[in-house]
Amino acid sequence: MLHRFRSIALPLMALLLASCASRPAEPEFAARLDALMPDLLAEEKAAGVGIAVIRDGEVVWTGTYGEQAPGVPVTLSTVFNTASIAKTITAETVITAAAEGLIDLDEPIAGTITDTSLSSDPRYALLTPRLLMSHRAGLLNWAYAYEDGVLAFDHDPDTRFSYSGAGVELAAEFVGAKLGKSYPEAASDLVLRPRGIEAISLGDVPDAWNDGRLAQPMDAEGSWRAIEEVNAALMSEDDDRIGASDDLLVTVPAYAKLLVSLLAEPGSENAQTNRREILTTLEGDPVYNCPEVSYLTCPDAYGHSIGWQVFRWGDHDVITHSGSDAGENALVHFSPDTGNGAVIFVNGANGWVVMTRAVEAIGDEPEFANYYRGLIETVLGREMPPLDR
């Protein structure tokens, strides 16, 4: 009888061991995030966060913490408003169109599109996709930044850095016009559909997402806010923006799919150069200049390429972008030379400490994390001691 029991038990044990062996081990950072994020969200008065971690060109871990709405947990199906992460979709649309010979980055846009506020100024003839996408167009961020609420040249194009969502919208409109379609159609055809990215929308809320998919904003005081309050343009049918600079709606897995595809198939040499070449430095910028803190090795170069931000330490590049609005924050980054990256989306106005701590806890980009730790200390006046290991 004993022999018979052992003959049954041994194959069963082998099956269980094989099952355990085939289950991938949790990455070393997962426990750190599990221990860190719930309390950090509460301390920062942020509602929730979704994270994807990419190593060697593959998503190796995803995690969610907190709530997408009162009493509703964040899941991998949660659709976040990622604000200016929209500019990265425009960047890849422009980069792909240029690589395929559909546009010239140095062609003046004036011969293709007009703008009611800018076309009468002679400097409009100087605007090109390259200047617009590298924030050297001479424009302020949006029309509301001007006293009269009308978009205008603040300074001559190609003279200095001035971050402008309106400028990126012009570049996107130009690409659409050159291709004979709307910008969202161009982005879908060149970037999204070829990669099979579906859970994404450019500045528009699909009807199917109005019922329990959208992350609800949380303001800086930790109060839930209606999407209509915080993102009025997103919910308005009268807004004339085209989703190229703001209000990108996307899930964490869908955006991670984009980064994985850029690592696997970075495109032509032309495309890679346009993604990585720094055209507008941030050295000396009043906000983004490398902070003088003892624990940080400043990048050898850092600034804006075609629609992305690039940080360079020696031969190591971190390509990144962030997004911030009144009720949400987002940070994405990837490195073509290591194949690593991360997607971090927060539905909360107080997202920067959460996102920076996430990068620090993951541990793949310590100097990148230190850069943002330094900015939080010097710009926001918050102490950011290193995480305990």
C-alpha positions as CSV (number, residue, x, y, z in Angstrom):
1,M,0.0,0.0,0.0
2,L,2.8,2.4,0.9
3,H,4.5,1.6,-2.5
4,R,1.2,2.4,-4.3
5,F,0.8,5.8,-2.5
6,R,4.4,6.8,-3.3
7,S,3.8,5.8,-7.0
8,I,0.9,8.3,-7.1
9,A,2.5,11.0,-4.9
10,L,5.8,11.2,-6.8
11,P,4.3,12.1,-10.2
12,L,2.0,14.6,-8.5
13,M,4.9,16.2,-6.7
14,A,6.8,16.3,-10.0
15,L,3.9,18.1,-11.6
16,L,3.6,20.6,-8.8
17,L,7.4,21.3,-9.0
18,A,7.2,21.7,-12.7
19,S,4.3,24.2,-12.3
20,C,6.3,26.2,-9.8
21,A,9.4,26.2,-12.0
22,S,7.4,27.5,-15.0
23,R,6.0,30.4,-13.0
24,P,8.3,33.4,-13.5
25,A,9.7,34.8,-10.3
26,E,8.5,38.3,-9.2
27,P,11.2,40.9,-10.1
28,E,13.2,42.2,-7.2
29,F,11.5,45.6,-7.3
30,A,8.0,44.3,-7.0
31,A,8.1,43.9,-3.3
32,R,9.5,47.4,-2.9
33,L,6.6,48.9,-4.9
34,D,4.1,46.8,-3.0
35,A,5.4,48.1,0.3
36,L,5.8,51.7,-1.0
37,M,2.9,52.7,-3.2
38,P,-0.2,52.3,-1.0
39,D,1.1,54.6,1.8
40,L,2.8,56.9,-0.6
41,L,-0.5,57.5,-2.5
42,A,-2.2,58.3,0.8
43,E,0.6,60.7,1.9
44,E,0.6,62.5,-1.5
45,K,-3.2,62.6,-1.7
46,A,-3.1,60.9,-5.1
47,A,-5.8,58.5,-6.1
48,G,-4.1,55.7,-7.9
49,V,-1.2,54.6,-10.1
50,G,-0.6,52.1,-12.9
51,I,2.9,50.9,-13.7
52,A,4.5,48.7,-16.4
53,V,8.2,47.8,-16.3
54,I,10.2,46.9,-19.4
55,R,13.5,45.0,-19.4
56,D,15.4,43.8,-22.4
57,G,12.6,45.0,-24.6
58,E,9.8,43.1,-22.9
59,V,7.2,43.9,-20.3
60,V,8.3,42.0,-17.3
61,W,5.9,43.3,-14.7
62,T,2.7,45.4,-14.3
63,G,1.1,46.6,-11.2
64,T,-1.7,48.8,-10.0
65,Y,-2.4,50.5,-6.7
66,G,-5.2,52.8,-5.4
67,E,-8.4,53.8,-6.9
68,Q,-9.5,54.9,-10.4
69,A,-12.7,56.3,-8.8
70,P,-14.2,56.2,-5.3
71,G,-14.4,52.6,-4.3
72,V,-13.2,51.3,-7.7
73,P,-9.6,49.9,-7.8
74,V,-7.2,50.8,-10.6
75,T,-6.8,47.8,-13.0
76,L,-4.8,47.2,-16.1
77,S,-8.1,48.1,-18.0
78,T,-8.2,51.6,-16.4
79,V,-8.0,54.4,-19.0
80,F,-5.8,57.2,-17.8
81,N,-5.7,60.8,-19.1
82,T,-1.9,61.2,-19.6
83,A,-2.0,64.8,-20.6
84,S,1.2,65.8,-22.6
85,I,2.1,62.2,-23.2
86,A,0.0,62.9,-26.3
87,K,3.0,64.7,-27.7
88,T,4.9,61.4,-28.0
89,I,2.3,60.0,-30.3
90,T,2.7,63.2,-32.4
91,A,6.4,62.7,-32.2
92,E,6.3,59.2,-33.6
93,T,3.8,60.3,-36.3
94,V,6.1,63.1,-37.4
95,I,9.2,60.9,-37.2
96,T,7.6,58.1,-39.2
97,A,6.2,60.5,-41.8
98,A,9.7,62.0,-42.2
99,A,11.4,58.6,-42.4
100,E,9.0,57.5,-45.1
101,G,9.5,60.6,-47.2
102,L,6.0,61.9,-46.7
103,I,7.1,65.2,-45.1
104,D,10.2,67.2,-44.9
105,L,11.0,68.4,-41.3
106,D,12.4,71.6,-42.6
107,E,9.6,72.5,-45.0
108,P,7.8,75.7,-43.9
109,I,4.3,74.9,-42.8
110,A,2.9,78.1,-44.3
111,G,2.7,76.6,-47.7
112,T,0.3,73.9,-46.4
113,I,-1.7,75.2,-43.5
114,T,-2.8,78.6,-42.2
115,D,-3.5,79.8,-38.7
116,T,-6.0,82.6,-38.0
117,S,-3.8,84.0,-35.2
118,L,-0.3,83.6,-36.6
119,S,-0.4,83.7,-40.5
120,S,-0.4,87.4,-40.8
121,D,2.9,87.7,-38.9
122,P,5.9,87.3,-41.3
123,R,7.5,85.0,-38.8
124,Y,4.9,82.4,-39.5
125,A,6.8,81.7,-42.7
126,L,9.8,80.5,-40.6
127,L,7.9,77.7,-38.8
128,T,8.8,74.2,-39.7
129,P,7.9,70.8,-38.1
130,R,11.4,70.6,-36.7
131,L,11.1,73.9,-34.9
132,L,7.6,73.2,-33.7
133,M,8.4,69.7,-32.4
134,S,11.5,70.8,-30.6
135,H,9.8,73.8,-28.9
136,R,11.8,76.5,-30.7
137,A,8.8,78.1,-32.5
138,G,8.7,81.3,-30.5
139,L,5.3,80.5,-29.0
140,L,4.0,80.2,-25.5
141,N,2.3,77.0,-24.4
142,W,-1.4,77.9,-25.3
143,A,-3.4,80.9,-26.2
144,Y,-4.5,81.2,-22.6
145,A,-0.9,82.1,-21.7
146,Y,-1.4,85.5,-23.4
147,E,-3.1,88.4,-21.8
148,D,-5.6,88.8,-24.6
149,G,-6.1,85.0,-25.0
150,V,-4.8,85.1,-28.6
151,L,-1.8,83.0,-29.8
152,A,1.1,85.1,-31.0
153,F,4.8,85.1,-31.4
154,D,6.5,85.7,-28.0
155,H,9.9,85.9,-29.6
156,D,11.5,85.0,-32.9
157,P,11.5,81.4,-34.0
158,D,14.7,79.3,-33.6
159,T,16.2,81.6,-30.9
160,R,15.5,79.8,-27.7
161,F,13.4,77.2,-25.9
162,S,9.7,77.9,-25.2
163,Y,7.5,74.8,-24.5
164,S,4.4,75.1,-26.7
165,G,1.5,72.7,-27.0
166,A,0.0,74.9,-29.6
167,G,3.2,74.6,-31.6
168,V,3.0,70.8,-31.5
169,E,-0.7,71.0,-32.6
170,L,0.4,73.0,-35.7
171,A,3.0,70.3,-36.6
172,A,0.4,67.6,-36.3
173,E,-2.1,69.6,-38.4
174,F,0.7,70.0,-41.0
175,V,1.3,66.2,-41.2
176,G,-2.4,65.5,-41.5
177,A,-2.7,68.0,-44.3
178,K,0.3,66.6,-46.2
179,L,-1.3,63.2,-46.0
180,G,-4.7,64.4,-47.0
181,K,-6.4,63.3,-43.7
182,S,-6.9,64.4,-40.1
183,Y,-4.1,64.2,-37.6
184,P,-5.8,61.4,-35.6
185,E,-6.2,59.4,-38.9
186,A,-2.5,60.0,-39.7
187,A,-1.4,58.9,-36.2
188,S,-3.5,55.8,-36.5
189,D,-2.2,54.9,-39.9
190,L,1.5,55.5,-39.2
191,V,1.9,54.6,-35.5
192,L,-1.0,53.0,-33.7
193,R,-2.6,50.5,-36.2
194,P,0.6,49.0,-37.4
195,R,1.5,48.2,-33.8
196,G,-1.9,46.9,-32.9
197,I,-2.4,49.5,-30.2
198,E,-6.1,49.8,-29.6
199,A,-6.9,51.0,-26.0
200,I,-5.9,54.6,-26.9
201,S,-7.7,57.7,-27.9
202,L,-6.4,61.1,-29.0
203,G,-8.2,63.9,-27.1
204,D,-11.6,62.2,-27.4
205,V,-13.7,59.9,-25.1
206,P,-15.1,56.9,-26.9
207,D,-18.7,56.2,-25.8
208,A,-17.6,52.7,-24.6
209,W,-15.2,54.3,-22.1
210,N,-17.9,56.5,-20.4
211,D,-19.1,53.6,-18.3
212,G,-16.4,52.6,-15.7
213,R,-13.2,52.8,-17.7
214,L,-11.9,56.3,-17.1
215,A,-9.7,57.2,-14.2
216,Q,-11.3,60.1,-12.3
217,P,-9.1,63.1,-11.5
218,M,-8.0,63.9,-7.9
219,D,-7.0,67.5,-7.2
220,A,-4.0,68.7,-5.1
221,E,-6.1,68.7,-1.9
222,G,-7.0,65.1,-2.4
223,S,-10.6,65.6,-3.5
224,W,-12.2,63.7,-6.3
225,R,-13.2,66.0,-9.2
226,A,-15.5,65.4,-12.2
227,I,-13.7,65.0,-15.5
228,E,-15.8,67.8,-16.9
229,E,-14.3,70.2,-14.2
230,V,-10.7,69.3,-14.6
231,N,-10.6,68.4,-18.3
232,A,-13.2,70.6,-19.8
233,A,-11.6,70.7,-23.3
234,L,-11.7,66.9,-23.4
235,M,-15.4,66.7,-22.8
236,S,-16.3,69.7,-25.0
237,E,-17.5,69.3,-28.6
238,D,-16.5,72.9,-29.3
239,D,-12.8,72.6,-28.5
240,D,-10.7,72.9,-31.7
241,R,-7.6,71.1,-30.5
242,I,-6.9,67.8,-32.3
243,G,-5.4,65.7,-29.5
244,A,-1.8,66.2,-30.5
245,S,-0.5,67.9,-27.4
246,D,-2.9,67.0,-24.5
247,D,-5.5,64.6,-23.2
248,L,-4.1,61.3,-24.5
249,L,-6.4,58.6,-23.1
250,V,-4.7,55.2,-22.8
251,T,-4.2,52.2,-20.6
252,V,-0.8,51.2,-19.1
253,P,-0.5,48.0,-21.2
254,A,-1.4,49.8,-24.5
255,Y,1.3,52.5,-24.0
256,A,3.8,49.9,-22.9
257,K,3.2,48.2,-26.2
258,L,4.3,51.3,-28.0
259,L,7.6,51.5,-26.0
260,V,8.2,47.8,-26.6
261,S,7.7,48.3,-30.3
262,L,10.1,51.3,-30.4
263,L,12.7,49.1,-28.7
264,A,12.2,46.1,-31.0
265,E,11.8,48.1,-34.3
266,P,13.3,51.6,-33.8
267,G,13.0,52.3,-37.5
268,S,15.5,53.7,-40.0
269,E,18.7,55.5,-39.0
270,N,16.8,58.7,-39.9
271,A,14.0,57.9,-37.4
272,Q,16.5,56.9,-34.6
273,T,18.4,60.1,-35.1
274,N,15.3,62.3,-34.9
275,R,14.2,60.5,-31.8
276,R,17.6,60.8,-30.0
277,E,19.2,64.0,-31.3
278,I,18.9,66.9,-28.9
279,L,17.9,70.0,-30.7
280,T,17.0,72.2,-27.8
281,T,19.1,72.1,-24.7
282,L,17.6,72.4,-21.2
283,E,20.9,73.4,-19.7
284,G,20.4,76.7,-17.9
285,D,16.6,76.5,-18.0
286,P,15.1,78.1,-14.9
287,V,13.1,75.0,-14.1
288,Y,14.8,72.0,-15.7
289,N,18.4,72.9,-15.3
290,C,20.2,70.0,-13.6
291,P,19.8,70.6,-9.9
292,E,22.9,71.1,-7.8
293,V,22.5,68.3,-5.3
294,S,25.3,66.0,-4.0
295,Y,23.8,62.7,-5.0
296,L,23.3,63.5,-8.7
297,T,25.6,63.1,-11.7
298,C,24.3,65.6,-14.1
299,P,23.6,64.4,-17.7
300,D,26.3,65.2,-20.3
301,A,23.5,66.5,-22.4
302,Y,19.7,66.9,-22.0
303,G,16.9,68.6,-23.8
304,H,14.3,68.1,-26.5
305,S,14.5,66.1,-29.7
306,I,11.6,65.7,-32.2
307,G,8.8,65.6,-29.6
308,W,10.7,63.6,-26.9
309,Q,13.0,64.6,-24.1
310,V,16.5,63.0,-24.0
311,F,18.9,62.6,-21.1
312,R,22.4,61.4,-22.0
313,W,25.0,60.0,-19.7
314,G,28.0,59.0,-21.8
315,D,26.7,56.4,-24.3
316,H,23.5,55.9,-22.3
317,D,20.3,57.6,-23.5
318,V,17.1,57.8,-21.6
319,I,14.2,58.9,-23.9
320,T,11.3,60.2,-22.0
321,H,8.3,62.5,-21.6
322,S,6.0,63.6,-18.9
323,G,2.4,64.8,-18.6
324,S,0.8,67.0,-15.9
325,D,-2.6,68.5,-15.6
326,A,-4.8,69.5,-12.7
327,G,-5.9,66.0,-11.9
328,E,-3.4,63.6,-13.5
329,N,0.3,63.0,-14.0
330,A,2.3,60.6,-16.2
331,L,5.9,59.7,-16.9
332,V,7.2,57.3,-19.6
333,H,10.8,56.5,-20.4
334,F,12.9,54.0,-22.4
335,S,16.5,53.4,-23.3
336,P,17.4,52.1,-26.8
337,D,20.9,51.0,-25.5
338,T,19.6,48.9,-22.6
339,G,16.1,47.9,-23.7
340,N,14.7,49.0,-20.4
341,G,11.8,51.4,-19.7
342,A,8.7,52.1,-17.7
343,V,5.2,53.5,-17.9
344,I,3.8,55.3,-14.8
345,F,0.3,56.9,-14.9
346,V,-1.2,58.6,-11.9
347,N,-4.7,60.0,-11.5
348,G,-3.8,62.7,-9.1
349,A,-2.5,66.3,-9.3
350,N,0.3,65.3,-6.8
351,G,1.9,62.8,-9.0
352,W,5.6,63.7,-9.1
353,V,6.8,62.2,-5.9
354,V,4.8,59.0,-6.7
355,M,6.3,58.8,-10.2
356,T,9.9,59.6,-9.0
357,R,9.8,57.1,-6.2
358,A,8.5,54.5,-8.6
359,V,11.5,55.0,-10.9
360,E,13.8,54.9,-7.9
361,A,12.2,51.7,-6.6
362,I,12.4,49.9,-10.0
363,G,16.1,50.8,-10.0
364,D,16.9,50.6,-13.7
365,E,17.7,54.3,-14.1
366,P,19.2,55.6,-10.9
367,E,20.6,58.8,-12.3
368,F,17.3,59.6,-14.0
369,A,15.5,59.1,-10.7
370,N,18.1,61.3,-8.9
371,Y,17.5,64.0,-11.5
372,Y,13.8,64.2,-10.6
373,R,14.6,63.8,-6.9
374,G,16.7,66.9,-7.2
375,L,14.0,68.8,-9.1
376,I,11.5,68.0,-6.5
377,E,13.8,69.3,-3.8
378,T,14.9,72.4,-5.6
379,V,11.7,73.4,-7.4
380,L,9.0,72.1,-5.2
381,G,10.9,72.5,-1.9
382,R,10.3,68.9,-0.8
383,E,12.9,66.7,0.9
384,M,13.6,63.5,-1.1
385,P,16.0,61.3,0.9
386,P,16.9,58.1,-0.9
387,L,14.6,55.1,-0.4
388,D,15.7,52.5,2.1
389,R,16.9,49.3,0.4
